[in-house]
């Protein structure tokens, strides 16, 4: 029998699954922002979507900041 631990990664597969789920969720948030910006008529829709998604990858607080800025600027 062999261990499922990946050398050098504490937590192994569990951490990778959690990271994958977070990337998918943040991607879905970026997709929502893109679709909403497009519906609002923004010429910068794809930049808003990618920007908010990338900010969430940098951390939860920067992502929330980007989402709030989007909501204040585009959805007046």
Backbone torsions as a table, in degrees:
resi	resn	phi	psi	omega
1	UNK	NA	144.3	-178.3
2	UNK	-122.5	154.1	-178.8
3	UNK	-82.7	148.9	177.6
4	UNK	-88.5	4.5	-180.0
5	UNK	-68.1	136.2	174.3
6	UNK	-95.4	123.6	-176.5
7	UNK	-57.7	131.6	176.7
8	UNK	89.4	-7.4	-180.0
9	UNK	-115.0	109.7	178.8
10	UNK	-68.2	131.9	-179.6
11	UNK	94.5	-23.5	175.0
12	UNK	60.3	-129.6	-172.9
13	UNK	-62.6	-29.9	-179.4
14	UNK	-61.8	-42.8	179.9
15	UNK	-65.5	-40.8	179.0
16	UNK	-64.6	-39.0	178.1
17	UNK	-65.1	-43.6	178.8
18	UNK	-62.2	-43.8	178.2
19	UNK	-63.2	-40.0	178.2
20	UNK	-63.5	-43.3	178.5
21	UNK	-62.3	-43.1	179.3
22	UNK	-63.5	-41.5	178.6
23	UNK	-62.5	-41.5	178.7
24	UNK	-64.9	-44.5	-179.8
25	UNK	-63.0	-44.7	180.0
26	UNK	-66.5	-34.3	174.8
27	UNK	-64.2	-39.0	177.7
28	UNK	-67.6	-35.7	176.0
29	UNK	-64.7	-44.2	177.0
30	UNK	-61.4	-39.0	177.6
31	UNK	-65.5	-41.0	177.7
32	UNK	-62.2	-43.6	179.4
33	UNK	-62.2	-43.3	179.3
34	UNK	-60.4	-49.4	-178.1
35	UNK	-65.0	-38.9	179.5
36	UNK	-68.2	-41.1	179.1
37	UNK	-64.5	-38.7	178.0
38	UNK	-65.2	-40.3	178.6
39	UNK	-66.5	-32.8	178.8
40	UNK	-77.1	-8.9	177.7
41	UNK	89.4	18.6	-179.7
42	UNK	-74.4	133.8	176.1
43	UNK	-75.0	-14.5	-176.6
44	UNK	-106.5	30.0	-172.7
45	UNK	-59.1	-47.6	-176.3
46	UNK	-69.3	-31.9	177.2
47	UNK	-67.4	-38.7	176.9
48	UNK	-62.9	-46.5	-178.4
49	UNK	-62.7	-47.9	179.9
50	UNK	-67.3	-41.8	-178.5
51	UNK	-62.0	-46.2	-179.9
52	UNK	-67.3	-40.6	177.5
53	UNK	-61.2	-43.4	179.5
54	UNK	-67.9	-38.1	177.7
55	UNK	-62.1	-37.0	176.4
56	UNK	-66.3	-31.8	176.9
57	UNK	-68.6	-29.0	177.0
58	UNK	-74.8	-20.8	179.3
59	UNK	157.2	162.6	-177.2
60	UNK	-70.0	-41.0	-178.6
61	UNK	-66.6	-47.6	176.3
62	UNK	-61.3	-35.0	177.6
63	UNK	-64.7	-43.9	177.4
64	UNK	-63.8	-39.4	177.1
65	UNK	-60.1	-46.4	178.4
66	UNK	-62.6	-39.3	178.8
67	UNK	-65.7	-40.9	177.9
68	UNK	-65.4	-42.9	177.8
69	UNK	-61.3	-43.5	177.8
70	UNK	-58.8	-48.0	-177.7
71	UNK	-63.1	-34.8	179.6
72	UNK	-75.8	-35.2	-174.4
73	UNK	-85.6	-49.0	-172.3
74	UNK	-87.5	-38.4	-173.3
75	UNK	-99.4	42.8	-179.7
76	UNK	-58.5	NA	NA
